[in-house]
């Protein structure tokens, strides 16, 4: 055979190395920051960028109506992540000509032009502390126009959190709000009183508002809220602020620690495991069609399988393997061959359900295609007439295969401790949705302390 006609094979170690060390994500991160910061010396910028202690820094917008708790949550987030807390008042205090000119609008009770205000925000976020540590914008932007102006400048958050609560609760909070003049921390006479008596004695009322004034502020917020949410709908999380403060913060932190979806190349390597008639073949077929990856049926010869997984299409597009491995020994040999799945799914089906499904399954005696009267019916009466049940689908043989699967399952689970378990007794569309939700996203960060940002 002419060597040029042989199927090209790429060592599986390449894709595994790239995914383990997030090479493509690193390149995407570098290019994104390069385009946002627009340095005069791009090469030196990238060199300095790679020297940072942490390449992924938080970029968070914390939005919500007045008295929803933005200030307290933002402070806690910054303590946890070491990000820079950016507020409207802190931006106006910057020692720059633009900040001084902007402050004059406020002193004269004039509305600050949106373009000028956003330039001031850009100026603050371009400083070294924000670039290296990340930032949490509290109450910024205020409306859709400001959001779009930020986007035009390349300033995009990884996470946007909106706090919401009933207006009656927010008005009550506005009237009971107290501020620590030393630290700037916000407390409340009912919902959040400081544990330290000394702090409690020095609390003062902030801006004194009547109930009508608080309601008017809420009305202004609601007028802009819908358009603002639309600007960030793809990365938005809404958190109910009308609950215990610790619960609110826990939900916000969980969202912020969730990795944003990456546009970096990703080749899914999927194992579908489960008992006979759990739907592995059907799911593999649908996943392969939707994501243009290679559907690899089970094989009894590991060498043939590894040769197939080494081909260019599997290496570049990814693969979904079902029905293999059947036991821990095969799973370990697959890993020794450097074919390590990025996602492993166990489909859970009771024996009675599996036996019932097999009874509805038949094979086209001409083409060998397998059909199911519920999930994959014959395409025509002609095909239906020639369907026959496979001898391998007899109740006795299927029960024997089920017993064999359950005998090997604990050892397989030990090989794949991070596997995801999905009920295969639901309709195929629901099973596919459950699987997809765990397939397309990046694996979550495992953070236990701020040092790991």
C-alpha positions in Angstrom: 0.0 0.0 0.0 1.2 3.5 -0.8 2.3 5.2 2.4 0.4 8.3 1.4 -2.9 6.5 1.3 -2.7 5.1 4.9 -5.1 6.7 7.3 -3.3 9.4 9.3 -2.9 8.6 13.0 -2.1 11.1 15.7 -0.9 9.9 19.1 -3.7 10.2 21.7 -1.2 11.8 24.1 -1.4 15.0 22.2 -5.0 15.8 22.8 -4.8 14.6 26.4 -1.8 16.7 27.1 -3.5 19.8 25.6 -6.7 19.3 27.6 -4.9 18.4 30.9 -2.8 21.6 30.7 -5.6 23.7 29.0 -3.3 24.7 26.2 -6.0 25.9 23.9 -7.8 27.7 26.7 -4.5 29.5 27.5 -4.1 30.7 24.0 -7.7 31.9 23.9 -7.2 33.7 27.2 -4.0 35.4 26.0 -5.5 36.6 22.7 -8.7 37.8 24.5 -6.7 39.9 27.0 -4.4 41.1 24.2 -7.4 42.5 22.3 -9.0 44.0 25.3 -6.0 45.7 26.8 -4.5 46.7 23.4 -0.8 47.2 24.6 1.7 49.1 22.6 4.1 46.2 22.8 2.1 43.0 22.4 5.0 40.7 22.7 6.3 42.1 26.0 2.7 42.2 27.2 2.3 38.5 26.6 5.6 37.7 28.3 4.6 39.7 31.3 1.1 38.1 31.2 2.6 34.6 31.5 4.7 35.7 34.5 1.6 36.5 36.5 0.8 34.4 39.6 -2.7 33.8 38.2 -3.8 34.0 34.6 -7.5 33.6 35.2 -8.8 36.5 37.3 -12.4 37.2 38.2 -14.3 39.8 36.2 -17.7 40.2 37.8 -20.7 42.6 37.5 -22.9 42.6 40.6 -26.2 44.3 39.8 -29.5 44.7 41.5 -32.0 47.3 42.9 -31.2 49.6 45.8 -31.0 47.8 49.2 -30.6 44.4 47.6 -27.2 43.9 49.4 -24.8 44.6 46.5 -22.2 46.4 48.7 -21.9 43.6 51.3 -21.8 40.8 48.7 -19.3 42.7 46.6 -17.0 43.2 49.6 -17.1 39.5 50.5 -16.4 38.5 46.9 -13.4 40.7 46.8 -12.1 39.3 50.1 -12.5 35.8 48.8 -11.0 36.3 45.3 -8.7 39.3 45.9 -10.4 41.1 43.1 -10.6 44.9 43.1 -13.9 46.3 44.4 -15.0 49.1 41.9 -17.9 51.3 42.8 -19.3 54.6 41.3 -18.0 56.6 44.2 -14.5 55.0 44.1 -14.2 55.7 40.4 -15.0 59.3 40.9 -12.3 59.6 43.6 -9.5 58.6 41.1 -6.8 61.2 40.8 -7.2 61.9 37.1 -8.3 64.8 35.0 -11.2 62.8 33.6 -12.4 61.9 37.1 -12.3 65.5 38.2 -14.2 66.7 35.2 -16.8 64.0 35.8 -17.1 64.8 39.5 -18.0 68.4 38.5 -21.2 67.1 36.9 -22.2 65.6 40.2 -21.3 68.7 42.2 -23.5 70.7 39.9 -26.3 68.2 40.0 -25.9 67.5 36.3 -26.3 64.1 34.7 -23.0 62.5 33.7 -22.8 61.8 30.0 -22.8 58.0 29.4 -19.8 58.1 27.1 -17.7 60.1 29.6 -18.7 57.8 32.5 -17.8 54.7 30.6 -14.4 56.1 29.6 -13.8 56.7 33.2 -14.7 53.1 34.0 -12.4 51.9 31.2 -9.6 54.1 32.7 -10.0 52.5 36.1 -10.2 48.9 34.8 -7.0 49.3 32.8 -5.0 50.0 35.9 -2.5 47.3 37.0 -4.4 46.2 40.0 -7.6 45.4 38.0 -5.7 43.8 35.2 -3.7 41.5 37.5 -6.2 40.8 40.2 -9.5 41.1 38.4 -12.5 43.2 39.4 -16.0 43.3 40.8 -18.2 46.1 39.5 -20.9 47.0 42.0 -23.9 48.5 40.3 -22.1 49.2 37.1 -23.3 49.5 34.4 -26.6 51.2 35.2 -28.5 50.6 32.0 -28.3 48.9 28.6 -26.7 51.9 26.9 -23.8 51.8 29.3 -23.5 48.0 28.9 -23.3 48.3 25.1 -20.6 51.1 25.4 -18.6 48.8 27.7 -18.9 46.0 25.1 -17.7 48.3 22.3 -14.6 48.9 24.3 -14.0 45.2 24.8 -14.9 45.2 28.5 -16.9 42.0 29.1 -17.5 40.2 32.4 -17.1 36.5 32.9 -20.0 36.5 35.3 -23.0 38.8 35.8 -25.1 38.4 39.0 -28.4 40.2 39.6 -29.8 40.3 43.1 -33.6 40.6 43.3 -36.2 40.8 46.0 -39.8 42.1 46.4 -40.1 45.9 46.4 -41.8 45.8 49.9 -38.7 44.0 51.3 -36.3 46.4 49.6 -38.2 49.5 50.9 -38.1 48.1 54.4 -34.4 47.5 54.1 -33.8 51.0 52.8 -35.4 52.5 55.9 -33.4 50.3 58.3 -30.0 50.5 56.6 -27.1 51.5 58.8 -23.4 52.2 57.8 -20.2 51.8 59.6 -18.4 55.2 59.1 -15.0 53.5 59.8 -15.1 50.6 57.3 -18.0 51.5 55.1 -19.7 48.2 55.8 -23.5 48.2 55.5 -25.8 46.7 58.2 -29.5 46.6 58.9 -31.5 47.1 62.1 -33.5 43.9 61.5 -31.7 41.7 58.9 -28.0 42.1 59.6 -26.8 43.7 62.8 -23.1 43.5 63.7 -22.0 41.0 66.2 -19.4 43.4 67.7 -21.2 45.8 70.1 -18.6 48.5 69.5 -19.3 48.4 65.7 -23.0 48.5 66.5 -22.6 51.7 68.7 -20.9 53.6 65.9 -23.3 52.8 63.1 -25.1 55.8 61.5 -27.9 56.1 59.1 -26.8 56.7 55.5 -28.7 58.8 53.2 -32.1 59.5 54.8 -34.9 58.4 52.5 -38.6 58.5 52.9 -40.7 55.5 51.8 -41.8 57.5 48.8 -38.2 58.3 47.8 -37.2 54.6 48.2 -40.1 53.6 46.0 -39.2 56.1 43.3 -35.6 54.8 43.2 -36.9 51.3 42.7 -39.1 52.5 39.9 -36.1 54.0 38.1 -34.2 50.8 38.5 -37.1 48.7 37.1 -37.3 50.9 34.0 -33.7 49.9 33.1 -33.5 46.4 34.5 -35.0 44.5 31.5 -32.7 46.1 28.9 -29.7 45.6 31.2 -30.4 41.9 31.6 -30.8 41.4 27.9 -27.3 42.8 27.4 -25.8 40.0 29.5 -28.4 37.2 29.1 -25.8 34.6 28.1 -23.8 34.9 31.3 -26.4 36.0 33.7 -27.4 34.5 37.1 -30.4 35.8 39.1 -30.1 35.3 42.9 -33.0 35.7 45.3 -31.8 38.3 47.8 -34.8 37.8 50.1 -33.2 35.1 52.1 -30.5 34.7 54.8 -27.4 36.7 53.8 -25.1 33.6 54.1 -27.3 31.7 51.6 -27.3 34.6 49.2 -23.5 34.9 49.3 -23.1 31.1 48.9 -25.2 31.2 45.7 -23.4 34.2 44.3 -20.0 32.6 45.0 -21.0 29.4 43.4 -21.9 31.2 40.2 -18.7 33.3 40.2 -16.5 30.2 40.7 -18.2 28.4 37.7 -15.9 28.6 34.7 -17.3 30.5 31.8 -17.9 28.5 28.6 -14.7 28.5 26.6 -14.6 28.9 22.8 -11.2 27.0 22.7 -11.2 23.8 20.7 -12.4 20.8 22.6 -12.5 17.2 21.4 -15.0 15.3 23.5 -13.9 11.8 24.4 -17.0 10.1 25.8 -17.6 6.7 27.4 -21.2 5.5 27.6 -21.6 2.6 30.1 -24.7 0.9 31.2 -26.6 -2.4 31.2 -28.0 -4.0 28.1 -31.0 -2.0 26.6 -30.1 1.1 28.6 -30.0 3.2 25.4 -26.3 3.4 24.8 -26.4 2.8 21.1 -29.2 5.3 20.5 -27.6 8.0 22.6 -24.2 7.5 20.9 -25.8 7.8 17.5 -27.5 11.1 18.4 -24.5 12.6 20.1 -22.3 11.7 17.2 -24.7 13.3 14.7 -25.2 16.5 16.7 -21.6 17.2 17.6 -20.0 15.7 14.5 -17.9 13.2 16.5 -17.1 9.6 15.7 -19.5 6.9 16.9 -17.3 3.9 17.9 -19.3 0.7 18.6 -18.0 -1.8 21.0 -15.2 -4.2 19.9 -13.8 -7.4 21.2 -10.3 -6.6 20.1 -8.5 -3.8 22.0 -5.8 -3.4 19.3 -8.4 -2.8 16.6 -10.2 -0.3 18.8 -7.1 1.7 19.7 -6.1 1.8 16.0 -9.5 3.3 15.2 -9.3 5.9 18.0 -5.8 6.9 16.8 -7.2 8.1 13.4 -7.3 11.7 12.5 -11.1 12.1 12.7 -11.2 10.7 16.2 -8.3 12.8 17.4 -9.5 16.1 15.9 -13.3 15.7 16.2 -13.5 13.5 19.3 -15.3 10.2 19.9 -18.1 8.5 21.7 -17.5 4.9 22.7 -20.3 2.7 24.0 -20.4 -0.9 25.2 -16.7 -0.9 26.0 -15.0 -1.4 28.3 -17.1 -4.2 29.9 -14.9 -4.7 32.9 -12.1 -3.1 35.0 -9.3 -5.0 33.1 -10.5 -3.7 29.7 -10.8 -0.2 31.2 -7.3 -0.2 32.6 -5.9 -1.5 29.3 -7.7 1.3 27.5 -6.0 3.8 29.8 -2.6 2.2 29.4 -3.1 2.7 25.6 -3.4 6.5 26.5 -7.1 6.7 25.4 -8.5 8.5 28.4 -12.1 9.8 28.2 -12.9 13.3 29.1 -16.5 12.4 30.2 -17.8 9.1 31.5 -21.5 8.4 31.8 -23.3 5.5 33.5 -26.8 4.9 32.3 -29.0 3.5 35.1 -31.8 1.1 34.1 -33.6 -1.6 36.2 -33.5 -5.2 34.9 -37.3 -5.2 34.4 -37.2 -2.1 32.2 -34.2 -3.5 30.2 -36.0 -6.8 29.5 -39.2 -5.0 28.5 -37.2 -2.8 26.0 -35.5 -5.9 24.5 -38.9 -7.4 23.8 -39.7 -4.4 21.5 -36.4 -4.6 19.7 -35.9 -6.3 16.3 -33.3 -6.5 13.4 -33.7 -5.9 9.7 -32.9 -9.3 8.2 -31.6 -7.7 5.0 -29.5 -4.7 6.3 -28.8 -5.8 9.8 -30.1 -2.4 11.1 -31.5 -2.6 14.6 -35.0 -0.9 15.3 -37.2 -0.4 18.3 -41.0 -0.1 18.1 -41.0 3.0 20.4 -37.7 4.8 20.1 -36.6 3.9 16.5 -39.5 2.4 14.5 -39.0 0.9 11.0 -39.0 3.6 8.3 -41.5 1.7 6.1 -44.0 -1.1 6.1 -41.6 -3.1 3.9 -38.9 -2.9 6.4 -41.3 -3.6 9.2 -42.4 -6.8 7.5 -38.9 -8.3 7.5 -37.9 -7.4 11.1 -36.9 -10.4 13.2 -35.9 -10.6 16.8 -32.2 -11.4 17.2 -31.4 -14.7 19.0 -29.1 -12.7 21.3 -32.2 -10.8 22.5 -33.9 -13.7 24.1 -34.9 -13.1 27.7 -32.5 -15.7 29.1 -29.4 -14.3 27.3 -30.3 -10.7 28.1 -30.7 -11.6 31.8 -27.3 -13.3 31.7 -25.7 -10.2 30.2 -27.4 -8.1 32.9 -26.0 -10.3 35.6 -22.6 -10.0 34.1 -22.8 -6.2 33.9 -23.9 -5.9 37.6 -21.0 -8.2 38.6 -18.4 -5.9 36.9 -20.0 -2.6 37.6 -18.4 -1.9 41.1 -14.9 -2.4 39.6 -15.7 -0.1 36.6 -17.0 2.5 39.0 -13.7 2.4 40.9 -11.8 3.0 37.6 -14.0 6.0 36.8 -14.8 7.7 40.1 -15.7 11.0 38.5 -18.4 9.4 36.2 -21.8 11.0 35.9 -24.9 8.9 36.6 -28.0 9.4 34.5 -31.3 7.6 34.6 -31.8 5.8 31.4 -35.5 5.1 32.1 -36.5 8.5 30.9 -37.5 9.2 27.3 -34.4 9.4 25.0 -34.8 13.2 24.5 -34.7 13.8 28.3 -31.7 11.5 28.7 -29.9 13.3 25.9 -30.6 16.7 27.4 -29.2 15.5 30.8 -26.1 14.2 29.2 -25.5 17.3 27.0 -25.7 19.6 30.0 -22.6 17.8 31.4 -20.9 17.3 28.1 -20.7 20.8 26.6 -19.5 22.8 29.6 -16.0 22.9 31.0 -15.2 21.0 34.2 -15.7 23.2 37.2 -12.8 24.8 39.1 -11.9 23.1 42.3 -11.2 26.1 44.6 -10.9 25.9 48.3 -9.1 29.2 49.0 -8.5 32.6 47.3 -4.8 31.6 46.6 -6.1 29.2 43.9 -7.4 31.9 41.6 
